Amino acid sequence: MSPLETSRIAHGAAMETAIAVGDAGRRLLPRPLLAVRHNLLSAVGAAIVLLLVLAALFPGLFSSADPYELNGALRFRAPSAAHWFGTDEVGRDLYSRVVYGARFSLRAAAVVVVLATALGVVLGAMAAYFSRALGELIMRCVDVMISFPPFIMAMALVAALGPSLEHAALALALIWWPQYARLVRGQVLSVRQITFVEAAVATGLGPWRILFRHILPNCWGPVAVKVTLDVGYVILLLAALSFIGLGAKPPTPEWGALITTGRAYLLDYWWYPTFPGLAIFLAVMGCNLLGDGLRDVLAGDD
């Protein structure tokens, strides 16, 4: 065997090894999620998030009362064994409305985060991996979007589209993707320099295949942390939009809408706005604890 043929075989074996190492590293990436259970605060956050997700998916498991049932004889009943969170101005059970409100708040937050993540990841990856002109165009759009306060932009978009929870979620998704685009661009620029990516390029794989199979799976860590933290922040912003009349409308038992209606009765019937506010606090705290724990675990793995 000639030295040239030996060199080619060795080079090919090195490229295959590098690609295998990259793929093995990608398969091992979910392992930090298992380590979250050893972090007390992140475990508490995960338990809170899991409880809220179960309430959103199966509210009947937590409350048998109808959140829309009117009963004038039960107006403004204080919290008791019969009505854990009391009742509202038309006799509806507040505990049931808070439980069923998790479905509206979490679903809207999930829509915002999923849409923003999908758009931001694709555009951020394209900006980092393809032509410089395309990258500059995308990043200048990102800079313009980020320069405006997100809540002010959301208010303007919802006012233009019409007040509703769906429009509020769409507006937040349209202004949230630049954050993911900037994050993913930085991650792709870093990962594309690793040996297994260079080996994949040398084997002749197409750019889209390399991007989605070899690069993006190795960028998931920071994105996962940001998604977890953003869910809580989005829930808070959606509640704020509902609070100023640009989100969910009565009788929808969305948490922000419940606070909006209940604030007029705060001095006399404290439980009306208090318990929906505590639900928002619990959701935001759970997402933040989970996100912080996941970030610490990933940082420790690094």
Stockholm file with secondary structure:
# STOCKHOLM 1.0

chainA/1-302         MSPLETSRIAHGAAMETAIAVGDAGRRLLPRPLLAVRHNLLSAVGAAIVLLLVLAALFPGLFSSADPYELNGALRFRAPSAAHWFGTDEVGRDLYSRVVYGARFSLRAAAVVVVLATALGVVLGAMAAYFSRALGELIMRCVDVMISFPPFIMAMALVAALGPSLEHAALALALIWWPQYARLVRGQVLSVRQITFVEAAVATGLGPWRILFRHILPNCWGPVAVKVTLDVGYVILLLAALSFIGLGAKPPTPEWGALITTGRAYLLDYWWYPTFPGLAIFLAVMGCNLLGDGLRDVLAGDD
#=GR chainA/1-302 SS CCHHHHHHHHHHHHHHHHHHHHHHHHHHTTHHHHHGGGSHHHHHHHHHHHHHHHHHHCGGGTCCSCTTCCCGGGTTCCSCSSSTTCBCTTCCBHHHHHHHHHHHHHHHHHHHHHHHHHHHHHHHHHHHHSCHHHHHHHHHHHHHHHTSCHHHHHHHHHHHHCSSHHHHHHHHHHHHHHHHHHHHHHHHHHHTTSHHHHHHHHTTCCHHHIIIIIIGGGGHHHHHHHHHHHHHHHHHHHHHHHHTTSSCCTTSCCHHHHHHHHGGGTTTCTHHHHHHHHHHHHHHHHHHHHHHHHHHHHHHHC
#=GC SS_cons         CCHHHHHHHHHHHHHHHHHHHHHHHHHHTTHHHHHGGGSHHHHHHHHHHHHHHHHHHCGGGTCCSCTTCCCGGGTTCCSCSSSTTCBCTTCCBHHHHHHHHHHHHHHHHHHHHHHHHHHHHHHHHHHHHSCHHHHHHHHHHHHHHHTSCHHHHHHHHHHHHCSSHHHHHHHHHHHHHHHHHHHHHHHHHHHTTSHHHHHHHHTTCCHHHIIIIIIGGGGHHHHHHHHHHHHHHHHHHHHHHHHTTSSCCTTSCCHHHHHHHHGGGTTTCTHHHHHHHHHHHHHHHHHHHHHHHHHHHHHHHC
//
